[in-house]
């Protein structure tokens, strides 16, 4: 495959920001879906914007128009246009079921996944990939009615077990992944400039919470001109970032859910920045590389992978649920120090 020859810097999508990084991934995946030849993504450097590499020249406006073609026509019915039928599920009717319809009984989830996998094999359908990026069938949780209820004996069967969703979505209050996707898409449909602003200069919207991916969207009273606490999210960047979730594989061991680039111990998102242009496929390999995920990164190995920096952003906690991700913090890499070998022992030998 020939290398792309055109570069478009995206000045609003900084690699040091969790929302900016995820929005850049979403831009890559959406353009991969609509362009004839696969685009690539790189970064101008640490604490610098993303760069999109394409085979044909694009401006910020033409790229925004291209992304707008992937907006749903009726977001309140099915907000995910690139993979219809994933986010349009009703909440499970069983009493005590989770509020989010993507948290479904495991038997139902496995049946749907099997159908999507068959469609992928027979018709090159992409819904199986999206399903497994948003719904974790490898880590389960009991229904609300079963939580905290003592079991009569250890051998007694549990109630209905439900799937979990991706940890990149911070749930608080009555938030669900589908309604967050719907609200972001509705803002972008009502005002098409949001997508252009997502790439060039973010514009915040009052009373829009986002998806807990940006700490500045909390809108504390001392941070806004009118002195009243309000939500101030970025709809365009949030809509792109939600599509970036597809870059991370969901895994687990029944009780604990895990995901690529997510630290379940500290509830933190950790991600790399790279200078070599990557397609959506090769990027998945880079994100899942052991040297990009280790707790003690080796600078030499990261350099060999083309990684120029690592960042982390823990998830804040609120009294009623998950809070937004903290600002990205660059991880200090311990350079390989000079090695001082032990002096060789001299053995005197007799003639």
For each residue, the residues with C-beta under 8 A, 3 or more apart:
1: 37 38
2: 37 55
3: 40 53 277
4: 7 37 39 40 53 54 55 277
5: 55
6: 53 54 55 56 57 58
7: 4 51 52 53
8: 51 52 53 54 58 59 60 63
9: 44 49 50 51
10: 13 24 27 49 50 51 52 60 199 200
11: 49 199 200 201
12: 20 49 197 198 199 200 201 202 237
13: 10 17 20 21 23 24 27 49 50 198 199 237
14: 17 20 21 47 48 49 50
15: 20 21 24 43 46 47 48 49 50 273 309 311
16: 20 21 46 47 273 309 311 328 330
17: 13 14 20 21 214 327 328
18: 21 22 213 214 269 271 311 313 325 328
19: 22 23 210 213 214 234 237 238 241 325
20: 12 13 14 15 16 17 23 24 50 237
21: 13 14 15 16 17 18 24 25 50 244 271 273 311 328
22: 18 19 25 26 168 213 240 241 242 244 245
23: 13 19 20 26 27 198 237 238 240 241 244
24: 10 13 15 20 21 27 28 41 50 240 244
25: 21 22 28 29 41 241 243 244 247 283
26: 22 23 29 30 239 240 241 242 243 244
27: 10 13 23 24 30 31 41 50 52 63 67 199 240
28: 24 25 31 32 39 40 41 52 279 280 283
29: 25 26 32 33 243 244 246 247 280
30: 26 27 33 34 67 70 82 240 243
31: 27 28 34 35 39 52 54 63 66 67
32: 28 29 35 38 39 279 280
33: 29 30 70 82 126
34: 30 31 66 69 70
35: 31 32 38 39 54 55 56 66
36: 55
37: 1 2 4 54 55
38: 1 32 35 279 280 281
39: 4 28 31 32 35 52 53 54 55 279
40: 3 4 28 52 53 277 278 279
41: 24 25 27 28 50 51 52 53 277 278 283
42: 50 51 53 274 275 276 277 278
43: 15 46 48 49 50 51 273 274 275 308
44: 9 48 49 50 51
45: 48 273 275 308
46: 15 16 43 273 308 309 330
47: 14 15 16 309 330
48: 14 15 43 44 45
49: 9 10 11 12 13 14 15 43 44
50: 9 10 13 14 15 20 21 24 27 41 42 43 44
51: 7 8 9 10 41 42 43 44 277
52: 7 8 10 27 28 31 39 40 41 58 63
53: 3 4 6 7 8 39 40 41 42 277
54: 4 6 8 31 35 37 39 57 58
55: 2 4 5 6 35 36 37 39
56: 6 35
57: 6 54
58: 6 8 52 54 62 63 66
59: 8 62 63
60: 8 10 63 64 196 199 200
61: 64 65 196
62: 58 59 65 66
63: 8 27 31 52 58 59 60 66 67 199
64: 60 61 67 68 192 195 196 198 199
65: 61 62 68 69
66: 31 34 35 58 62 63 69
67: 27 30 31 63 64 70 71 195 240
68: 64 65 71 188 192 195
69: 34 65 66
70: 30 33 34 67 81 82
71: 67 68 75 81 185 188 189 239
72: 75 77 78 79 80 81 185
73: 81
74: 77 78
75: 71 72 78 79 181 182 185 186 189
76: 79 182 186
77: 72 74 88
78: 72 74 75 81 84 85 87 88
79: 72 75 76 87 88 178 181 182 185
80: 72 83 84 86 87 130 181
81: 70 71 72 73 78 84
82: 30 33 70 126 130 243
83: 80 86 126 127 129 130 131
84: 78 80 81 88 127
85: 78 88 127
86: 80 83 89 127 130 131 134
87: 78 79 80 102 134 177 178 181
88: 77 78 79 84 85 178
89: 86 101 102 104 178
90: 93 101
91: 97 98 99 100 101
92: 97 98 101 103 104 105 108 162
93: 90 97
94: 97 105 143 160
95: 143 145
96: 143 144 145 146 159 160
97: 91 92 93 94 103 105 143 144 160 162
98: 91 92 103 141 143 144 162
99: 91 103 174 176
100: 91 103 165 171 176 177 178
101: 89 90 91 92 104 176 178
102: 87 89 134 135 163 165 176 177 178
103: 92 97 98 99 100 141 162 163 164 165
104: 89 92 101 108 109 112 135 162 163
105: 92 94 97 108 109 160 161 162 163
106: 109 110 137 140 161 162 163
107: 110 111
108: 92 104 105 111 112
109: 104 105 106 112 113 135 137 163
110: 106 107 113 114 137
111: 107 108 114 115
112: 104 108 109 115 116 131
113: 109 110 116 117 128 131 132 135 137
114: 110 111 117 118
115: 111 112 118 119
116: 112 113 119 120 125 127 128 131
117: 113 114 120 121 128
118: 114 115 121 122
119: 115 116 122 123 125 127 128
120: 116 117 123 124 125 126 127 128 129
121: 117 118
122: 118 119 125
123: 119 120
124: 120
125: 116 119 120 122 128
126: 33 82 83 120 129 130
127: 83 84 85 86 116 119 120 130 131
128: 113 116 117 119 120 125 131 132
129: 83 120 126 132 133 246
130: 80 82 83 86 126 127 133 134 246
131: 83 86 112 113 116 127 128 134 135
132: 113 128 129 135 137 249 250
133: 129 130 166 245 246 247 248 249 250
134: 86 87 102 130 131 165 166 177 245 250
135: 102 104 109 113 131 132 163 164 165 166 250
136: 139 163 164 165 166 250 251 252 257 259
137: 106 109 110 113 132 163
138: 250 251 252 253 254 257
139: 136 163 164 250 252 253 254 255 256 257 258
140: 106 161 162 163 164 254 255
141: 98 103 161 162 163 164
142: 146 147 158 159 160 161 162
143: 94 95 96 97 98 146 147 159 160 161 162
144: 96 97 98 147
145: 95 96 149 159
146: 96 142 143 149 158 159 160
147: 142 143 144
148:
149: 145 146
150:
151: 154 156 158
152: 156
153: 156
154: 151
155:
156: 151 152 153
157:
158: 142 146 151 161
159: 96 142 143 145 146
160: 94 96 97 105 142 143 146
161: 105 106 140 141 142 143 158
162: 92 97 98 103 104 105 106 140 141 142 143
163: 102 103 104 105 106 109 135 136 137 139 140 141
164: 103 135 136 139 140 141 252 257
165: 100 102 103 134 135 136 169 171 177
166: 133 134 135 136 169 177 245 248 250 259
167: 257 259 262 264 267
168: 22 213 245 248 259 262 269
169: 165 166 177 180 211 212 245
170: 211 212 213 315 321 322 323 324 325
171: 100 165 175 176 177 212 321 322
172: 175 212 318 320 321 322 323
173: 320 321
174: 99
175: 171 172 179 180 209 211 212 321
176: 99 100 101 102 171 179 180
177: 87 100 102 134 165 166 169 171 180 181
178: 79 87 88 89 100 101 102 181 182
179: 175 176 182 183
180: 169 175 176 177 183 184 210 211 238 242
181: 75 79 80 87 177 178 184 185 239 242
182: 75 76 79 178 179 185 186
183: 179 180 186 187 208 235
184: 180 181 187 188 210 211 235 236 238 239 242
185: 71 72 75 79 181 182 188 189 239
186: 75 76 182 183 189 190
187: 183 184 190 191 194 205 208 235 236 239
188: 68 71 184 185 191 192 194 195 235 236 239
189: 71 75 185 186 192
190: 186 187
191: 187 188 194 235
192: 64 68 188 189 195 196
193: 196 197 203
194: 187 188 191 197 198 203 235 236 239
195: 64 67 68 188 192 198 199 236 239 240
196: 60 61 64 192 193 199 200 236
197: 12 193 194 200 201 202 203 234 236
198: 12 13 23 64 194 195 202 234 235 236 237 239 240
199: 10 11 12 13 27 60 63 64 195 196 236
200: 10 11 12 60 196 197
201: 11 12 197
202: 12 197 198 234 236 237
203: 193 194 197 234 236
204: 208 216 217 232 233 234
205: 187 208 232 233 234 235
206: 219 230 231 232
207: 230 231
208: 183 187 204 205 217 231 232 233 235
209: 175 212 217 231 233
210: 19 180 184 213 214 217 231 233 234 235 238 324
211: 169 170 175 180 184 233 238 241 242
212: 169 170 171 172 175 209 217 315 322 323 324 325
213: 18 19 22 168 170 210 217 238 241 324 325
214: 17 18 19 210 217 233 234 237 238 324 325
215: 218 316 324 325 326 327
216: 204 219 223 232
217: 204 208 209 210 212 213 214 231 232 233 234 324
218: 215 231 232 323 324
219: 206 216 223 224 229 230 231 232
220: 223 224 229
221: 224 227 228 229
222: 227
223: 216 219 220
224: 219 220 221 227 228 229 230 232
225:
226: 230
227: 221 222 224
228: 221 224
229: 219 220 221 224
230: 206 207 219 224 226
231: 206 207 208 209 210 217 218 219
232: 204 205 206 208 216 217 218 219 224
233: 204 205 208 209 210 211 214 217 238
234: 19 197 198 202 203 204 205 210 214 217 237 238
235: 183 184 187 188 191 194 198 205 208 210 238 239
236: 184 187 188 194 195 196 197 198 199 202 203 239 240
237: 12 13 19 20 23 198 202 214 234 240 241
238: 19 23 180 184 210 211 213 214 233 234 235 241 242
239: 26 71 181 184 185 187 188 194 195 198 235 236 242 243
240: 22 23 24 26 27 30 67 195 198 236 237 243 244
241: 19 22 23 25 26 211 213 237 238 244 245
242: 22 26 180 181 184 211 238 239 245
243: 25 26 29 30 82 239 240 246
244: 21 22 23 24 25 26 29 240 241 247
245: 22 133 134 166 168 169 241 242 248
246: 29 129 130 133 243
247: 25 29 133 244 260 280 283 284 287
248: 133 166 168 245 259 260 261 262 287
249: 132 133 259 260 284 288
250: 132 133 134 135 136 138 139 166 257 258 259
251: 136 138 257 258 259
252: 136 138 139 164 255 256 257 258
253: 138 139 256 258
254: 138 139 140
255: 139 140 252
256: 139 252 253 264
257: 136 138 139 164 167 250 251 252 264
258: 139 250 251 252 253 262 264
259: 136 166 167 168 248 249 250 251 262
260: 247 248 249 284 287 288 293
261: 248 269 270 271 287 292 293
262: 167 168 248 258 259 268 269 270
263: 266 267 268 269 270 312
264: 167 256 257 258 267
265:
266: 263 314
267: 167 263 264 314 315
268: 262 263 312 313 314 315
269: 18 168 261 262 263 312 313 314 315 325
270: 261 262 263 293 310 311 312 313 331
271: 18 21 261 287 310 311 312
272: 286 287 292 302 305 307 309 310 311
273: 15 16 21 43 45 46 307 308 309 310 311
274: 42 43 278 286 305 306 307 308
275: 42 43 45 306 308
276: 42 306
277: 3 4 40 41 42 51 53
278: 40 41 42 274 282 283 286
279: 28 32 38 39 40 282 283
280: 28 29 32 38 247 283 284
281: 38 284 285
282: 278 279 285 286
283: 25 28 41 247 278 279 280 286 287
284: 247 249 260 280 281 287 288
285: 281 282 288 289
286: 272 274 278 282 283 289 292 305 306 307
287: 247 248 260 261 271 272 283 284 292
288: 249 260 284 285 292 293
289: 285 286 292 293 305
290: 293 294
291: 294 297 298 301 302 305 307
292: 261 272 286 287 288 289 297 302 305 307 310
293: 260 261 270 288 289 290
294: 290 291 297 298
295:
296: 334
297: 291 292 294 301 302 310 331 333
298: 291 294 301 302 336
299: 302 303 333 334 335 336
300: 303 304 336
301: 291 297 298 304 305
302: 272 291 292 297 298 299 305 307 308 310 333
303: 299 300 306 307
304: 300 301
305: 272 274 286 289 291 292 301 302
306: 274 275 276 286 303
307: 272 273 274 286 291 292 302 303 310
308: 43 45 46 273 274 275 302
309: 15 16 46 47 272 273 330 331
310: 270 271 272 273 292 297 302 307 330 331 333
311: 15 16 18 21 270 271 272 273 328 329 330 331
312: 263 268 269 270 271 328 329 331
313: 18 268 269 270 325 326 327 328 329
314: 266 267 268 269 325 326
315: 170 212 267 268 269 322 323 324 325 326
316: 215 322 323 324 325 326
317: 322 323
318: 172 321 322 323
319:
320: 172 173
321: 170 171 172 173 175 318
322: 170 171 172 212 315 316 317 318
323: 170 172 212 218 315 316 317 318
324: 170 210 212 213 214 215 217 218 315 316
325: 18 19 170 212 213 214 215 269 313 314 315 316
326: 215 313 314 315 316 329
327: 17 215 313
328: 16 17 18 21 311 312 313
329: 311 312 313 326
330: 16 46 47 309 310 311
331: 270 297 309 310 311 312
332:
333: 297 299 302 310
334: 296 299
335: 299
336: 298 299 300
337:
338:
339:
340:
341:
342:
343:
344:
345:
346:
347:
348:
349:
350:
351:
